[in-house]
């Protein structure tokens, strides 16, 4: 498995503990009975993500994350596109801090790779509970 963190048109985040986060990503995939394939987490701008949202999802609004999974049996590959500008705004709005908000969104995207959805209130609640659980797992990692 190759999990990559790609910073496109944005400065890399030095505070992101990449190896620790990659271990968590592998754990989440394993917990959902998926084998990890090649997965790219692309950190980018609002405008780039807006263009992707318009082109592929036909949505004309800003978003913090778009996930494109690709399955080969139980092996998952994918691209997880994250707007760092949106993460920064959300961190202020939710009073969480940049890094905790970013980690939540990385987990959120990974859960989408595991075929979790968040279209209904019940699904959103289940997604948030899993995000909270895996944030706890991440915080307990040495």
C-alpha positions in Angstrom: 0.0 0.0 0.0 1.2 3.5 -0.8 -0.5 6.2 1.1 0.7 9.6 -0.1 0.1 13.1 1.2 0.3 15.6 -1.7 0.3 19.3 -1.2 -1.0 21.0 -4.3 -1.0 24.8 -4.5 -0.7 24.9 -0.7 2.2 24.8 1.8 2.9 21.5 3.5 1.8 21.1 7.1 4.8 20.3 9.3 2.5 19.6 12.3 0.9 16.6 10.5 2.5 13.4 11.9 2.4 11.6 8.6 3.6 8.2 9.8 1.1 8.1 12.7 -1.8 9.2 10.4 -0.8 6.6 7.8 -0.9 3.9 10.5 -4.4 5.0 11.5 -5.5 5.0 7.9 -4.3 1.4 7.5 -6.1 0.5 10.8 -9.4 2.0 9.6 -9.2 0.1 6.3 -8.4 -3.1 8.1 -11.2 -2.6 10.7 -13.7 -2.3 7.7 -12.2 -5.5 6.1 -10.5 -3.6 3.3 -7.0 -4.2 2.0 -5.2 -0.9 1.4 -4.2 0.0 -2.1 -2.8 3.2 -3.5 -4.4 6.1 -1.8 -3.6 9.8 -2.3 -4.6 12.5 0.2 -4.4 15.7 -1.8 -4.4 18.9 0.2 -5.4 21.8 -2.0 -7.3 25.1 -2.4 -11.0 25.9 -2.3 -11.0 26.9 -6.0 -9.4 23.6 -7.1 -12.0 21.6 -5.0 -14.8 23.8 -6.3 -13.8 22.9 -9.9 -13.8 19.2 -9.1 -17.1 19.5 -7.3 -18.6 21.2 -10.3 -17.1 18.9 -12.9 -17.6 15.5 -11.3 -20.4 15.9 -8.8 -22.4 18.8 -10.4 -22.4 20.7 -7.2 -21.7 24.5 -7.3 -20.4 25.0 -3.8 -17.3 24.9 -1.7 -16.6 21.7 0.3 -13.9 20.5 2.7 -13.5 17.1 1.2 -14.3 15.0 -1.9 -13.5 11.3 -1.9 -13.1 9.1 -5.0 -12.8 5.4 -4.1 -11.9 2.7 -6.5 -12.4 -1.0 -5.5 -10.7 -4.2 -6.7 -12.7 -6.7 -4.7 -11.9 -5.8 -1.1 -8.8 -3.8 -2.0 -9.4 0.0 -2.0 -7.6 2.6 -3.9 -8.6 6.2 -4.0 -8.1 9.9 -4.0 -9.2 12.0 -1.1 -9.2 15.7 -2.0 -9.1 18.2 1.0 -9.4 22.0 0.9 -7.0 23.4 3.5 -8.7 26.7 3.2 -12.1 25.2 4.1 -10.4 23.2 7.0 -9.0 26.5 8.4 -12.4 28.2 8.2 -14.1 25.2 9.8 -11.5 25.1 12.6 -12.4 28.7 13.5 -16.2 28.1 13.1 -16.1 24.9 15.3 -13.4 26.2 17.6 -11.3 23.0 17.2 -7.9 24.2 15.9 -6.5 23.5 12.5 -4.8 20.1 13.2 -7.7 18.5 15.0 -10.1 19.6 12.3 -7.7 18.3 9.6 -7.4 14.9 11.3 -11.2 14.6 11.6 -11.5 15.3 7.9 -8.8 12.8 7.0 -10.6 10.2 9.0 -13.9 11.2 7.4 -12.4 10.7 3.9 -11.0 7.3 5.0 -14.4 6.3 6.2 -15.9 7.2 2.8 -13.2 5.0 1.3 -14.6 2.2 3.5 -18.0 2.8 1.9 -19.6 4.8 4.8 -22.0 7.5 3.7 -23.3 10.5 5.5 -26.4 11.5 3.4 -29.0 11.0 6.2 -29.1 12.2 9.8 -28.6 8.6 11.1 -25.6 8.1 8.7 -24.1 11.4 9.7 -24.4 10.4 13.4 -22.8 7.1 12.7 -20.0 8.8 10.8 -19.3 11.3 13.6 -19.2 8.5 16.1 -16.6 6.7 14.0 -14.6 9.9 13.6 -14.6 10.4 17.3 -13.6 6.8 17.9 -10.7 7.0 15.5 -9.5 10.4 16.8 -9.3 8.7 20.2 -7.3 5.9 18.6 -5.0 8.4 17.0 -4.5 10.3 20.2 -3.6 7.1 22.0 -0.9 6.1 19.5 2.7 6.5 20.6 
